[in-house]
Amino acid sequence: MMDKKEFLLQSIIKAYIEHLEPIGSTQLKSMYDITYSPATIRGYFKKLGEEGYLAQEHISSGRTPTTEALKQYWQSKLNFKLKGVNLRALEYFSSKMGISIFIKKEKADILKNVLNVENRYMILEFSSFAISVRYSDALYRFLNDMIDVSLKDITKISRDVGAYEVYESINQTLQNSDFQIFNYKEFLNLALNYDFDEYTINSFLKGQILDELKEGLYFEKLLPSNYIGICNYCKINNEDVKMLVIGELPKDYEYFYEKITTF
């Protein structure tokens, strides 16, 4: 059972996400019909402040949850077991809420054949598409060792061993047909405000960032400290996709996920 302090912390976080303004003890009591007195709530607010979960700009103002409190809140609240996601709802609510969405289809292709065309270039035949790259003896031997290996593994291995032309050609082909961004302007504003370098921007806009992420939450190692990244596996139009949701920590992600899965 949740204790008083944890209950009040979750209540003030919920209220802050809804109103995006400092929340006072009397206000919180009335919002959720809490039985504790304002004095009791203020006492717990003080303890939570000392523990680094609440901040107070002025003595007379209400409290706001800290970045650490919001991170822990979403770690406890978000469920990654998504099923079907509605694409139109995804587009609508990403724009409405100021959230950027990156989607990449999870293709199950394998490398079927490597054709050497007069030692000039090679054609890599996958299950559902083909790409061409410049020929070299070493690369030809490397790729023939990759026959019957999955596209996902070849993409990772080619990047890891420095076969960048193969990696870039695969990603360019998949980007043209299997990668989408919703509300990319919000991401560009983020990148501009926090001075992302060109490599980082391109890794997002070309979908390469999704190759590096596993399902879960991402904070400072990926984004500025007041942002969250949420990586999910799900289905859109009965196709397996990997989805990355990016936005500020105080956005209502429970509402967002409810809407894109039940719209």
C-alpha positions in Angstrom: 0.0 0.0 0.0 1.3 3.5 -0.9 2.2 5.6 2.2 1.1 9.2 2.7 4.3 10.7 1.4 4.3 8.7 -1.8 0.6 9.3 -2.3 1.0 13.1 -2.0 4.1 13.1 -4.3 2.2 11.2 -7.0 -0.8 13.5 -6.5 1.2 16.7 -6.9 3.0 15.3 -9.9 -0.3 14.4 -11.5 -1.7 17.9 -10.7 1.4 19.6 -12.1 1.3 17.6 -15.3 -2.3 18.7 -15.7 -1.9 22.4 -14.9 1.8 23.1 -15.4 2.0 25.5 -12.5 3.1 25.4 -8.9 0.6 23.5 -6.7 -0.2 24.6 -3.1 -1.3 22.4 -0.2 -4.9 23.8 -0.1 -5.2 23.5 -3.9 -4.0 19.9 -3.9 -6.5 19.0 -1.1 -9.4 20.4 -3.0 -8.4 19.0 -6.4 -8.4 15.4 -5.2 -10.6 15.6 -2.1 -7.7 14.6 0.1 -8.6 14.0 3.7 -5.3 15.3 5.2 -5.2 18.8 6.5 -3.3 21.5 4.5 -0.8 21.7 7.4 -0.2 17.9 7.1 0.3 18.2 3.4 2.7 21.1 3.8 4.7 19.0 6.3 5.1 16.2 3.7 5.9 18.8 1.0 8.7 20.0 3.2 10.1 16.5 3.6 9.8 15.8 -0.1 11.6 19.0 -0.8 14.5 18.0 1.5 14.7 14.7 -0.3 15.0 16.4 -3.7 11.6 15.6 -5.1 9.8 19.0 -4.8 11.0 22.5 -5.5 9.6 25.9 -4.4 10.6 29.1 -6.2 9.4 31.4 -3.4 8.4 30.9 0.2 4.8 31.8 -0.5 4.5 29.9 -3.8 3.3 26.3 -4.4 5.6 23.4 -5.2 6.7 21.8 -8.4 8.1 18.3 -8.9 11.8 18.1 -9.7 13.3 16.4 -12.8 14.2 13.4 -10.6 10.7 13.1 -9.3 9.2 13.2 -12.8 11.7 10.6 -14.1 10.8 8.2 -11.2 7.1 8.9 -11.8 7.2 7.8 -15.4 9.4 4.9 -14.6 6.6 3.6 -12.4 3.7 4.6 -14.6 4.5 3.6 -18.2 3.6 0.2 -19.4 5.5 -1.0 -22.5 3.2 -3.8 -23.5 1.5 -2.0 -26.4 -0.6 -3.8 -29.0 -2.1 -1.9 -31.9 -1.5 1.8 -32.4 -3.8 4.0 -34.4 -1.7 5.9 -37.0 -4.2 8.8 -37.4 -4.5 9.2 -33.6 -0.7 9.1 -33.4 -0.4 12.0 -35.8 -3.1 14.1 -34.2 -2.0 13.7 -30.6 1.7 14.2 -31.3 0.9 17.6 -32.8 -1.7 18.4 -30.1 0.6 17.7 -27.2 3.9 18.9 -28.7 5.5 15.4 -28.9 7.8 14.1 -31.6 7.4 10.5 -32.8 9.9 8.4 -34.8 8.6 5.2 -36.3 10.6 2.5 -38.1 9.3 -0.8 -39.4 10.9 -3.9 -38.0 11.7 -5.8 -41.2 12.4 -9.5 -41.0 14.4 -9.7 -44.2 17.5 -11.8 -44.6 20.4 -11.5 -47.1 19.7 -14.0 -49.9 22.5 -13.4 -52.4 25.4 -11.1 -53.3 26.0 -10.5 -57.0 29.4 -9.3 -58.2 28.9 -7.1 -61.3 32.3 -7.1 -63.1 34.2 -6.2 -60.0 32.6 -2.7 -60.2 29.7 -3.0 -57.8 27.7 -5.5 -55.9 24.0 -6.1 -55.6 22.8 -7.3 -52.2 19.5 -9.2 -52.6 17.4 -9.2 -49.4 14.0 -11.0 -49.0 12.0 -8.0 -50.1 14.4 -5.4 -51.6 17.9 -5.0 -53.1 20.7 -2.4 -52.7 23.9 -1.8 -54.6 27.4 -0.9 -53.2 30.8 -0.4 -54.6 32.9 -3.6 -55.1 36.0 -4.5 -53.1 37.4 -8.0 -52.5 37.3 -7.6 -48.7 33.7 -6.4 -48.7 32.6 -9.1 -51.1 34.0 -11.8 -48.8 32.5 -10.1 -45.8 29.0 -10.0 -47.4 29.1 -13.6 -48.6 29.7 -14.6 -45.0 26.5 -12.7 -44.2 24.3 -14.8 -46.4 21.1 -15.9 -44.6 21.9 -13.4 -41.8 19.0 -11.1 -40.7 18.8 -7.5 -41.9 18.9 -6.3 -38.3 22.1 -8.1 -37.6 23.8 -7.1 -40.9 22.9 -3.5 -40.2 24.5 -3.6 -36.8 27.5 -5.6 -37.9 28.2 -3.4 -40.9 28.2 -0.4 -38.7 30.4 -2.0 -36.0 33.1 -3.2 -38.5 33.1 0.1 -40.5 31.3 -1.1 -43.6 29.6 2.3 -43.7 28.5 2.2 -47.3 26.5 -1.0 -46.7 25.0 0.5 -43.5 24.1 3.8 -45.1 22.6 2.2 -48.2 20.4 -0.1 -46.1 19.3 2.9 -44.0 18.6 5.1 -47.0 16.5 2.4 -48.6 14.5 1.7 -45.4 14.1 5.5 -44.7 12.4 6.0 -48.0 9.7 3.4 -47.3 9.8 2.3 -43.7 10.5 5.3 -41.6 8.2 8.1 -40.5 8.4 11.2 -38.3 5.4 12.9 -36.7 5.8 16.5 -35.5 9.4 16.8 -36.6 9.3 20.6 -36.1 9.1 20.0 -32.4 12.3 17.9 -32.5 14.0 20.6 -34.6 13.1 23.2 -32.0 14.6 20.9 -29.4 17.8 20.4 -31.4 18.2 24.1 -32.0 17.5 25.1 -28.4 20.0 22.6 -27.1 22.6 23.0 -29.9 22.6 19.4 -31.1 25.5 18.6 -33.5 24.9 17.6 -37.1 25.6 14.0 -36.5 23.0 13.7 -33.7 20.4 15.6 -35.7 20.9 13.3 -38.7 20.8 10.2 -36.5 17.2 11.1 -35.5 16.0 12.5 -38.8 17.3 9.4 -40.7 16.0 6.9 -38.2 19.4 5.6 -37.3 18.8 6.3 -33.6 16.2 3.6 -33.5 18.8 1.0 -34.4 20.7 1.8 -31.2 17.8 1.8 -28.8 16.1 -1.0 -26.9 12.6 -0.9 -25.4 12.5 1.4 -22.4 12.9 5.0 -21.1 15.8 7.3 -22.0 16.9 10.5 -20.2 20.2 12.4 -20.0 22.2 10.0 -22.0 20.0 10.6 -25.0 18.3 14.0 -24.4 18.4 17.2 -22.3 17.7 16.7 -18.6 14.1 17.9 -18.7 13.1 15.5 -21.6 12.1 11.9 -21.9 12.5 9.3 -24.6 10.1 6.3 -24.7 11.0 3.4 -27.0 8.3 0.9 -27.7 7.7 -2.1 -29.9 4.2 -2.2 -31.2 2.0 -2.8 -34.3 0.7 -0.2 -36.7 -1.5 -1.5 -39.5 -0.6 -5.0 -38.4 3.1 -4.4 -39.1 5.8 -4.6 -36.4 7.4 -1.3 -35.7 9.8 0.3 -33.3 8.5 3.7 -32.0 10.4 6.4 -30.2 8.4 9.1 -28.4 10.2 12.3 -27.4 8.9 15.2 -25.3 9.3 17.3 -22.2 9.0 15.4 -18.9 5.7 17.1 -17.7 3.7 16.0 -20.7 0.8 13.6 -19.9 2.1 10.4 -21.5 -0.5 8.2 -19.8 -3.2 10.3 -21.7 -1.2 10.1 -24.9 -0.8 6.3 -24.8 -4.5 5.9 -23.9 -5.5 8.0 -26.9 -3.3 6.4 -29.5 -4.3 2.9 -28.5 -8.1 3.4 -28.0 -8.9 6.2 -30.4 
